[in-house]
């Protein structure tokens, strides 16, 4: 997503009517993850990658980045992540 911030900004304006500057980090991530479902620039980029047989971009192996599950993230960064359970 980081490589396509300008594309995301255009899609945010078109689909959500929002300026990215109005959003806090968690809300930005939630919306960015969904924006491709509505068509637009990001949907086109994903389709182009799929058609070219390219895997979705992953962090470089030497970047020090890795996936964490939510529990591990909360333990590693107390106070940064909060979880609220909403009753059905």
Protein Blocks (a to p, Z undefined) as FASTA:
>chain_A
ZZmmmmmmmmmmmmnopafklpcfklmmmmmmmmmmngpjklmmmmmmmmnopacddddf
klopacddfklmmmmmghkaccddddZZ
